[in-house]
Amino acid sequence: MNRLSILALAATLLLAAPAQARDSRLHLDFQEAVKSGLADGTLDGSVSFHLAGARTPAVSQRLGAAQSNRKTNALNKSDEEACRWVLMSVLVAMQDQARAKGANAVVDIVSNYKKKEFRSATQYECAAGNIMAGVALKGTYAVVSR
């Protein structure tokens, strides 16, 4: 092999090195995001959301398991912006399903990204990468006193 071929091969191998994918886990304020969603009209207020361990109104009826897992494009967005966007998508899906079931709340919410629970009374977990952000929540649809 001549010298030029060796250099070309070496350059090709360097360029073909695997890209480093980022999968950062962020823990962000849940109530702040919910208040923002109510203020901008993304959430309509017909359903309340309560993290496991947080103060929750009295539950009069439990109506089954709640679960939603969404991802969004994170290009040209900060991690926090992408995470808020995808959280709103998850909460809107849960809000719509809760209303369909006759529930006015989702209680005992925990993050469940890639089936690994993150439990906090104040924060949700978001996975942010180079091009995607994802949020997965699970809880229980319920009727609560208001």
Secondary structure, 3 states (H helix, E strand, C coil): CCHHHHHHHHHHHHHCCCCCCCCEEEEEEHHHHHHHHHHCCCCCCCCEEEECCCCCCCEEEEEEEEEEEEEEECCCCCHHHHHHHHHHHHHHHHHHHHHHHCCCEEEEEEEEECCEEECCCCEEEEEECCCEEEEEEEEEEEEECC
